[in-house]
Amino acid sequence: MDPLTAQWGGEVAAAKLTQYLAPQIVTIYTTAQQLNQLLLEFRLRKDVAGDVEILKRFWEPGKTWQYGDLVHPILVYADLMATGNQRNIETAKIIYEQHIIRLIRED
């Protein structure tokens, strides 16, 4: 996925960061302007019971983003914690220990 168009969040991003989680729900962050292109590219259709959630990206994508097509680990952590799912919470703790804590220590 082109990170300037959309980025993976939630369980997919967590799986790529940790290789610990098998994603059940696909979370994609994109802008309203990029939404139609994304829907066409991945042949997505609206399904209330579906396993894909598309959320509004609320930041400007960086051209030199070290995580490529993934959202920032802090947002992945928040996505996982918000589910309340125990496996996701375990994975969020791994992301915190492997990615977020070093960001905090840099300051």
TIMI-2910 file (N, C-alpha, C, CB; in pm, 1 decimal, decimal comma, always signed):
<rs>
+----------+----------+----------+----------+----------+----------+----------+----------+----------+----------+----------+----------+------+
!      n_x !      n_y !      n_z !     ca_x !     ca_y !     ca_z !      c_x !      c_y !      c_z !     cb_x !     cb_y !     cb_z ! resn !
+----------+----------+----------+----------+----------+----------+----------+----------+----------+----------+----------+----------+------+
!    +85,1 !   -116,8 !     +0,0 !     +0,0 !     +0,0 !     +0,0 !    +89,9 !   +123,3 !     +0,0 !    -97,0 !     -0,3 !   +122,3 !  Met !
!    +52,4 !   +222,6 !    -79,0 !   +127,3 !   +347,3 !    -85,7 !    +97,8 !   +428,3 !    +40,4 !    +91,0 !   +428,1 !   -214,4 !  Asp !
!   +199,6 !   +455,8 !   +124,0 !   +175,2 !   +526,6 !   +249,4 !   +124,7 !   +669,3 !   +231,2 !   +300,4 !   +529,2 !   +329,8 !  Pro !
!   +140,6 !   +726,6 !   +112,5 !    +85,6 !   +859,3 !    +88,7 !    -64,8 !   +852,5 !    +62,4 !   +156,9 !   +926,0 !    -28,9 !  Leu !
!   -114,0 !   +735,2 !    +25,0 !   -256,4 !   +714,7 !     -0,7 !   -327,8 !   +663,4 !   +123,8 !   -276,1 !   +616,6 !   -116,7 !  Thr !
!   -272,1 !   +561,9 !   +186,5 !   -334,1 !   +499,1 !   +303,4 !   -227,7 !   +423,2 !   +381,5 !   -450,1 !   +403,8 !   +261,2 !  Ala !
!   -260,2 !   +393,7 !   +507,0 !   -168,3 !   +317,7 !   +591,7 !   -246,1 !   +216,2 !   +674,2 !    -87,6 !   +412,1 !   +684,1 !  Gln !
!   -179,4 !   +105,6 !   +702,2 !   -237,6 !     +1,4 !   +786,3 !   -234,0 !    +45,0 !   +931,4 !   -163,1 !   -132,3 !   +768,2 !  Trp !
!   -339,0 !    +15,0 !  +1004,0 !   -344,6 !    +38,0 !  +1147,6 !   -391,1 !    -88,7 !  +1216,4 !   -437,8 !   +156,2 !  +1181,7 !  Gly !
!   -420,1 !    -78,9 !  +1344,5 !   -478,9 !   -188,7 !  +1420,5 !   -405,0 !   -319,8 !  +1411,6 !   -616,0 !   -209,9 !  +1376,4 !  Gly !
!   -480,8 !   -426,4 !  +1392,7 !   -427,1 !   -562,2 !  +1397,2 !   -329,4 !   -592,4 !  +1283,5 !   -540,1 !   -661,3 !  +1393,4 !  Glu !
!   -354,6 !   -538,8 !  +1165,1 !   -262,7 !   -564,1 !  +1052,8 !   -126,9 !   -500,7 !  +1081,9 !   -321,1 !   -508,2 !   +919,3 !  Val !
!   -127,9 !   -375,6 !  +1126,4 !     -2,1 !   -308,6 !  +1160,1 !    +68,0 !   -380,4 !  +1275,2 !    -27,6 !   -161,1 !  +1197,0 !  Ala !
!     -8,8 !   -424,3 !  +1374,3 !    +49,4 !   -496,3 !  +1488,0 !   +114,3 !   -626,4 !  +1442,6 !    -58,0 !   -525,3 !  +1594,0 !  Ala !
!    +49,1 !   -696,9 !  +1352,6 !   +105,1 !   -822,2 !  +1301,3 !   +237,2 !   -796,1 !  +1228,7 !     +4,5 !   -891,8 !  +1206,4 !  Ala !
!   +242,5 !   -688,4 !  +1151,3 !   +365,8 !   -656,6 !  +1078,6 !   +477,4 !   -611,5 !  +1172,7 !   +339,0 !   -548,0 !   +974,7 !  Lys !
!   +441,1 !   -541,2 !  +1279,6 !   +541,4 !   -494,5 !  +1375,2 !   +594,6 !   -605,5 !  +1465,1 !   +483,3 !   -385,0 !  +1460,3 !  Leu !
!   +508,8 !   -701,8 !  +1499,8 !   +546,6 !   -800,2 !  +1601,7 !   +556,2 !   -944,1 !  +1553,6 !   +450,0 !   -794,6 !  +1711,8 !  Thr !
!   +491,5 !   -977,7 !  +1442,8 !   +477,6 !  -1116,1 !  +1397,6 !   +416,4 !  -1204,3 !  +1507,0 !   +614,3 !  -1171,9 !  +1355,1 !  Gln !
!   +331,0 !  -1143,8 !  +1592,0 !   +270,8 !  -1214,6 !  +1705,0 !   +120,6 !  -1235,2 !  +1689,1 !   +297,6 !  -1139,1 !  +1832,5 !  Tyr !
!    +56,5 !  -1154,1 !  +1608,1 !    -88,3 !  -1152,9 !  +1602,0 !   -135,8 !  -1190,6 !  +1462,2 !   -142,6 !  -1015,4 !  +1641,9 !  Leu !
!   -238,9 !  -1273,3 !  +1455,2 !   -304,3 !  -1303,0 !  +1327,3 !   -425,5 !  -1210,0 !  +1317,2 !   -347,0 !  -1456,5 !  +1316,4 !  Ala !
!   -422,1 !  -1113,2 !  +1225,8 !   -528,9 !  -1013,1 !  +1220,0 !   -665,9 !  -1073,0 !  +1189,6 !   -495,6 !   -909,5 !  +1116,0 !  Pro !
!   -765,4 !  -1024,9 !  +1262,8 !   -904,7 !  -1062,3 !  +1238,7 !   -980,5 !   -947,0 !  +1173,8 !   -973,1 !  -1103,8 !  +1370,2 !  Gln !
!   -938,7 !   -824,0 !  +1207,9 !  -1000,7 !   -703,7 !  +1153,4 !   -893,2 !   -620,9 !  +1084,0 !  -1071,6 !   -620,9 !  +1265,3 !  Ile !
!   -924,5 !   -573,2 !   +965,7 !   -831,7 !   -492,0 !   +886,9 !   -867,6 !   -345,4 !   +908,4 !   -837,0 !   -530,0 !   +734,2 !  Val !
!   -771,2 !   -266,7 !   +955,7 !   -792,3 !   -124,2 !   +977,1 !   -703,7 !    -47,5 !   +880,3 !   -762,2 !    -83,8 !  +1124,5 !  Thr !
!   -765,7 !    +43,3 !   +806,1 !   -693,9 !   +125,0 !   +709,1 !   -724,5 !   +270,7 !   +739,2 !   -733,2 !    +88,0 !   +562,2 !  Ile !
!   -620,4 !   +352,1 !   +746,6 !   -636,4 !   +496,1 !   +763,1 !   -610,4 !   +563,4 !   +629,5 !   -541,1 !   +551,4 !   +872,9 !  Tyr !
!   -702,4 !   +649,9 !   +587,8 !   -687,4 !   +722,2 !   +461,8 !   -763,0 !   +854,1 !   +471,5 !   -739,0 !   +637,4 !   +341,6 !  Thr !
!   -753,7 !   +934,7 !   +367,4 !   -825,8 !  +1061,8 !   +362,4 !   -951,8 !  +1045,2 !   +278,7 !   -736,1 !  +1174,5 !   +304,5 !  Thr !
!  -1042,3 !  +1139,4 !   +293,3 !  -1165,7 !  +1136,6 !   +213,5 !  -1131,7 !  +1143,8 !    +64,4 !  -1259,8 !  +1254,1 !   +253,4 !  Ala !
!  -1027,3 !  +1219,0 !    +30,0 !   -987,9 !  +1234,5 !   -109,9 !   -934,2 !  +1103,6 !   -169,3 !   -882,5 !  +1344,1 !   -122,3 !  Gln !
!   -875,7 !  +1019,8 !    -88,9 !   -815,7 !   +894,6 !   -135,7 !   -910,1 !   +775,3 !   -123,4 !   -689,1 !   +866,5 !    -58,3 !  Gln !
!  -1023,2 !   +794,0 !    -58,7 !  -1112,6 !   +682,3 !    -28,4 !  -1160,8 !   +608,5 !   -152,9 !  -1231,4 !   +732,2 !    +49,0 !  Leu !
!  -1209,1 !   +679,8 !   -252,6 !  -1259,8 !   +613,0 !   -373,5 !  -1151,7 !   +531,0 !   -442,3 !  -1316,1 !   +715,9 !   -471,4 !  Asn !
!  -1031,2 !   +585,1 !   -452,0 !   -920,3 !   +511,6 !   -512,8 !   -892,9 !   +382,4 !   -435,3 !   -793,1 !   +599,6 !   -517,5 !  Gln !
!   -895,1 !   +393,0 !   -304,0 !   -871,9 !   +277,1 !   -218,4 !   -981,1 !   +172,0 !   -236,3 !   -864,1 !   +320,1 !    -72,0 !  Leu !
!  -1106,6 !   +215,2 !   -240,4 !  -1218,0 !   +122,0 !   -258,7 !  -1206,9 !    +48,2 !   -391,6 !  -1351,7 !   +196,5 !   -251,1 !  Leu !
!  -1170,3 !   +120,8 !   -496,2 !  -1154,6 !    +57,6 !   -627,6 !  -1035,3 !    -37,9 !   -630,5 !  -1137,9 !   +164,5 !   -735,9 !  Leu !
!   -923,3 !     +7,1 !   -577,2 !   -801,2 !    -73,2 !   -580,5 !   -817,8 !   -207,7 !   -509,7 !   -687,2 !     +4,1 !   -517,1 !  Glu !
!   -884,5 !   -205,2 !   -394,2 !   -900,9 !   -328,2 !   -316,0 !  -1038,7 !   -392,0 !   -333,7 !   -877,4 !   -299,2 !   -169,4 !  Phe !
!  -1119,7 !   -335,6 !   -422,1 !  -1253,4 !   -387,8 !   -452,2 !  -1337,2 !   -404,9 !   -324,9 !  -1242,2 !   -522,1 !   -525,8 !  Arg !
!  -1340,2 !   -299,5 !   -246,2 !  -1414,1 !   -302,1 !   -120,3 !  -1555,4 !   -249,0 !   -140,2 !  -1341,0 !   -220,0 !    -13,0 !  Leu !
!  -1649,4 !   -309,4 !    -68,8 !  -1788,8 !   -264,8 !    -68,8 !  -1835,2 !   -252,1 !    +74,9 !  -1880,4 !   -363,0 !   -148,2 !  Arg !
!  -1931,2 !   -165,6 !    +97,5 !  -1982,8 !   -144,2 !   +231,6 !  -2050,4 !   -271,0 !   +283,4 !  -2080,9 !    -26,3 !   +233,2 !  Lys !
!  -2010,5 !   -311,7 !   +403,9 !  -2068,0 !   -428,7 !   +469,4 !  -2058,7 !   -404,6 !   +619,6 !  -1993,9 !   -562,1 !   +427,2 !  Asp !
!  -2171,7 !   -380,6 !   +681,9 !  -2174,9 !   -350,0 !   +824,9 !  -2112,3 !   -461,8 !   +907,7 !  -2318,5 !   -325,8 !   +870,3 !  Val !
!  -2125,5 !   -585,1 !   +863,4 !  -2070,7 !   -700,1 !   +935,7 !  -1932,8 !   -739,5 !   +883,7 !  -2165,7 !   -818,8 !   +925,1 !  Ala !
!  -1873,1 !   -657,8 !   +799,3 !  -1744,0 !   -690,3 !   +738,9 !  -1628,5 !   -679,7 !   +837,4 !  -1718,2 !   -599,8 !   +621,5 !  Gly !
!  -1512,2 !   -723,6 !   +793,0 !  -1393,4 !   -723,4 !   +878,6 !  -1290,9 !   -617,7 !   +836,7 !  -1328,7 !   -860,5 !   +876,7 !  Asp !
!  -1335,2 !   -516,5 !   +760,5 !  -1248,2 !   -406,3 !   +719,5 !  -1308,5 !   -276,7 !   +773,2 !  -1231,6 !   -401,0 !   +562,7 !  Val !
!  -1225,5 !   -199,9 !   +843,7 !  -1269,9 !    -67,6 !   +887,2 !  -1177,5 !    +35,9 !   +825,2 !  -1271,0 !    -55,7 !  +1043,3 !  Glu !
!  -1238,3 !   +139,4 !   +769,7 !  -1162,7 !   +247,2 !   +707,3 !  -1186,1 !   +371,8 !   +790,3 !  -1204,7 !   +269,2 !   +557,5 !  Ile !
!  -1077,0 !   +427,5 !   +843,3 !  -1084,7 !   +541,8 !   +932,1 !  -1016,5 !   +662,9 !   +869,2 !  -1021,4 !   +508,8 !  +1067,4 !  Leu !
!  -1061,8 !   +779,5 !   +909,9 !  -1007,3 !   +903,7 !   +856,2 !   -866,9 !   +928,5 !   +911,3 !  -1099,8 !  +1022,1 !   +889,5 !  Lys !
!   -773,3 !   +949,8 !   +820,0 !   -636,7 !   +985,6 !   +861,2 !   -639,2 !  +1131,4 !   +904,4 !   -531,6 !   +962,0 !   +744,6 !  Arg !
!   -589,2 !  +1159,1 !  +1023,8 !   -596,3 !  +1293,1 !  +1081,0 !   -459,8 !  +1361,3 !  +1087,0 !   -656,0 !  +1286,7 !  +1219,6 !  Phe !
!   -363,9 !  +1310,9 !  +1009,7 !   -230,2 !  +1369,1 !  +1004,5 !   -184,4 !  +1373,3 !   +859,4 !   -129,9 !  +1288,4 !  +1092,3 !  Trp !
!    -83,0 !  +1453,3 !   +835,0 !    -22,0 !  +1459,0 !   +702,2 !    +82,4 !  +1347,6 !   +693,8 !    +42,8 !  +1600,2 !   +674,4 !  Glu !
!    +77,7 !  +1267,1 !   +589,9 !   +177,0 !  +1159,3 !   +578,2 !   +316,4 !  +1216,3 !   +553,2 !   +138,5 !  +1062,3 !   +464,4 !  Pro !
!   +413,4 !  +1158,4 !   +620,5 !   +552,0 !  +1200,4 !   +601,9 !   +617,0 !  +1123,1 !   +489,0 !   +631,6 !  +1181,9 !   +730,7 !  Gly !
!   +704,0 !  +1188,7 !   +416,6 !   +771,6 !  +1122,1 !   +305,4 !   +884,3 !  +1031,8 !   +353,6 !   +826,4 !  +1225,1 !   +208,2 !  Lys !
!   +935,6 !  +1056,3 !   +472,0 !  +1045,4 !   +975,0 !   +525,0 !  +1001,8 !   +901,6 !   +650,8 !  +1168,3 !  +1062,6 !   +554,7 !  Thr !
!   +887,7 !   +842,8 !   +647,2 !   +831,1 !   +770,0 !   +760,9 !   +898,6 !   +634,6 !   +774,0 !   +678,3 !   +752,8 !   +745,1 !  Trp !
!   +955,4 !   +606,8 !   +886,9 !  +1033,1 !   +484,3 !   +904,0 !   +949,3 !   +357,4 !   +904,9 !  +1110,6 !   +492,1 !  +1030,5 !  Gln !
!   +818,6 !   +368,8 !   +926,1 !   +734,4 !   +250,0 !   +930,1 !   +661,8 !   +224,6 !   +797,9 !   +633,6 !   +262,8 !  +1041,7 !  Tyr !
!   +694,5 !   +300,8 !   +695,0 !   +639,7 !   +277,3 !   +561,9 !   +489,1 !   +285,2 !   +556,5 !   +683,2 !   +144,7 !   +512,3 !  Gly !
!   +426,1 !   +173,7 !   +526,7 !   +280,3 !   +172,5 !   +508,5 !   +202,9 !   +147,5 !   +638,1 !   +242,9 !    +67,0 !   +407,5 !  Asp !
!   +269,8 !   +159,4 !   +752,8 !   +204,2 !   +141,6 !   +883,0 !   +187,5 !   +276,4 !   +952,0 !   +285,4 !    +45,0 !   +972,9 !  Leu !
!    +79,7 !   +290,4 !  +1028,2 !    +64,6 !   +409,9 !  +1110,7 !   +167,3 !   +404,0 !  +1224,1 !    -81,3 !   +421,7 !  +1167,3 !  Val !
!   +181,3 !   +512,1 !  +1296,4 !   +276,3 !   +519,7 !  +1407,2 !   +242,0 !   +414,8 !  +1513,5 !   +276,4 !   +661,8 !  +1469,2 !  His !
!   +342,6 !   +355,1 !  +1577,2 !   +316,4 !   +252,9 !  +1679,6 !   +224,7 !   +299,6 !  +1793,0 !   +446,5 !   +207,1 !  +1738,3 !  Pro !
!   +225,9 !   +426,7 !  +1826,1 !   +137,3 !   +475,1 !  +1931,7 !     -9,0 !   +460,8 !  +1888,8 !   +169,4 !   +622,6 !  +1966,1 !  Ile !
!    -37,1 !   +485,9 !  +1762,0 !   -173,8 !   +468,8 !  +1712,3 !   -210,4 !   +320,9 !  +1702,6 !   -189,8 !   +536,1 !  +1575,2 !  Leu !
!   -116,4 !   +236,5 !  +1664,5 !   -141,2 !    +91,6 !  +1662,5 !   -175,5 !    +45,0 !  +1804,3 !    -16,3 !    +13,6 !  +1606,8 !  Val !
!    -97,3 !    +89,9 !  +1900,3 !   -120,6 !    +57,1 !  +2040,9 !   -262,0 !    +97,8 !  +2082,9 !    -16,1 !   +126,7 !  +2130,6 !  Tyr !
!   -300,9 !   +221,1 !  +2050,1 !   -433,8 !   +270,6 !  +2086,0 !   -544,0 !   +189,3 !  +2018,1 !   -447,1 !   +418,3 !  +2048,5 !  Ala !
!   -524,5 !   +158,0 !  +1889,6 !   -622,9 !    +75,3 !  +1817,7 !   -644,0 !    -57,7 !  +1888,4 !   -577,6 !    +50,9 !  +1672,3 !  Asp !
!   -535,5 !   -121,0 !  +1926,6 !   -543,6 !   -252,7 !  +1990,3 !   -608,4 !   -245,3 !  +2128,2 !   -404,7 !   -313,9 !  +2001,9 !  Leu !
!   -567,9 !   -147,7 !  +2208,3 !   -623,4 !   -134,4 !  +2342,9 !   -773,6 !   -106,2 !  +2338,4 !   -551,3 !    -22,9 !  +2419,1 !  Met !
!   -817,8 !    -31,6 !  +2238,6 !   -959,2 !     +5,1 !  +2227,1 !  -1049,5 !   -114,5 !  +2199,1 !   -976,7 !   +107,6 !  +2117,7 !  Ala !
!   -993,1 !   -223,6 !  +2148,4 !  -1076,3 !   -340,3 !  +2117,9 !  -1120,7 !   -414,3 !  +2242,9 !  -1001,3 !   -435,2 !  +2027,3 !  Thr !
!  -1040,2 !   -408,7 !  +2349,4 !  -1071,4 !   -483,9 !  +2470,0 !  -1041,6 !   -632,5 !  +2458,5 !  -1214,8 !   -465,2 !  +2504,6 !  Gly !
!   -994,5 !   -675,5 !  +2342,0 !   -962,1 !   -815,7 !  +2317,4 !   -829,4 !   -849,8 !  +2385,7 !   -954,6 !   -845,0 !  +2164,5 !  Asn !
!   -826,5 !   -957,5 !  +2463,0 !   -708,1 !   -992,4 !  +2542,0 !   -584,3 !  -1014,8 !  +2455,8 !   -735,5 !  -1116,5 !  +2623,9 !  Gln !
!   -598,7 !  -1082,6 !  +2344,6 !   -484,7 !  -1107,2 !  +2255,4 !   -430,9 !   -974,9 !  +2198,9 !   -525,9 !  -1202,2 !  +2139,6 !  Arg !
!   -521,2 !   -883,1 !  +2164,3 !   -479,3 !   -752,3 !  +2115,4 !   -408,4 !   -672,5 !  +2224,7 !   -600,0 !   -674,2 !  +2063,1 !  Asn !
!   -456,7 !   -684,0 !  +2347,3 !   -392,9 !   -613,8 !  +2458,9 !   -253,0 !   -668,6 !  +2483,3 !   -477,9 !   -626,1 !  +2586,7 !  Ile !
!   -235,8 !   -800,8 !  +2474,5 !   -101,6 !   -860,6 !  +2486,5 !     -8,4 !   -806,4 !  +2378,3 !   -109,7 !  -1015,0 !  +2477,1 !  Glu !
!    -60,3 !   -797,6 !  +2256,6 !    +18,8 !   -748,0 !  +2144,6 !    +51,0 !   -600,0 !  +2163,8 !    -55,9 !   -769,9 !  +2011,6 !  Thr !
!    -43,7 !   -523,7 !  +2217,1 !    -19,6 !   -381,5 !  +2244,9 !    +95,7 !   -364,6 !  +2344,1 !   -147,7 !   -314,7 !  +2300,2 !  Ala !
!   +102,6 !   -451,1 !  +2442,5 !   +212,5 !   -445,3 !  +2540,0 !   +346,8 !   -472,9 !  +2472,3 !   +189,0 !   -546,6 !  +2654,2 !  Lys !
!   +349,0 !   -565,4 !  +2378,4 !   +472,0 !   -593,8 !  +2303,5 !   +513,3 !   -470,8 !  +2223,0 !   +452,5 !   -716,1 !  +2209,5 !  Ile !
!   +417,3 !   -407,6 !  +2157,7 !   +446,6 !   -287,1 !  +2079,3 !   +498,2 !   -176,9 !  +2171,2 !   +320,5 !   -238,9 !  +2002,6 !  Ile !
!   +438,0 !   -163,5 !  +2286,6 !   +484,8 !    -63,8 !  +2382,8 !   +631,3 !    -89,8 !  +2419,5 !   +396,2 !    -65,1 !  +2509,8 !  Tyr !
!   +662,7 !   -215,1 !  +2451,7 !   +798,3 !   -249,4 !  +2494,5 !   +900,2 !   -239,9 !  +2381,4 !   +800,1 !   -388,9 !  +2552,0 !  Glu !
!   +860,5 !   -275,6 !  +2258,8 !   +955,7 !   -279,0 !  +2147,7 !   +967,9 !   -147,1 !  +2072,3 !   +916,3 !   -386,2 !  +2051,8 !  Gln !
!   +863,5 !    -63,7 !  +2073,6 !   +864,0 !    +55,7 !  +1989,7 !   +838,2 !   +185,5 !  +2064,5 !   +762,9 !    +40,9 !  +1883,3 !  His !
!   +743,4 !   +185,5 !  +2155,2 !   +702,3 !   +312,2 !  +2218,2 !   +795,8 !   +353,5 !  +2330,3 !   +560,8 !   +300,5 !  +2272,4 !  Ile !
!   +837,9 !   +261,8 !  +2412,6 !   +921,7 !   +297,6 !  +2527,9 !  +1050,0 !   +367,2 !  +2483,9 !   +955,9 !   +172,5 !  +2609,8 !  Ile !
!  +1107,4 !   +325,5 !  +2373,0 !  +1232,1 !   +390,5 !  +2327,9 !  +1204,5 !   +531,5 !  +2277,7 !  +1299,8 !   +307,5 !  +2216,4 !  Arg !
!  +1084,5 !   +558,0 !  +2226,0 !  +1047,9 !   +694,1 !  +2185,3 !  +1038,8 !   +784,8 !  +2308,4 !   +912,9 !   +694,0 !  +2107,8 !  Leu !
!   +985,8 !   +731,6 !  +2416,1 !   +974,4 !   +807,1 !  +2539,9 !  +1113,7 !   +834,4 !  +2598,0 !   +886,8 !   +730,7 !  +2641,9 !  Ile !
!  +1199,9 !   +736,0 !  +2590,7 !  +1335,3 !   +750,5 !  +2646,3 !  +1421,6 !   +845,8 !  +2564,0 !  +1403,3 !   +614,3 !  +2654,6 !  Arg !
!  +1386,7 !   +866,7 !  +2435,8 !  +1464,9 !   +958,2 !  +2352,3 !  +1455,3 !  +1101,0 !  +2401,4 !  +1418,9 !   +950,8 !  +2208,2 !  Glu !
!  +1344,9 !  +1135,7 !  +2467,1 !  +1326,4 !  +1272,3 !  +2518,1 !  +1397,5 !  +1284,4 !  +2646,5 !  +1178,9 !  +1308,3 !  +2535,6 !  Asp !
+----------+----------+----------+----------+----------+----------+----------+----------+----------+----------+----------+----------+------+
</rs>
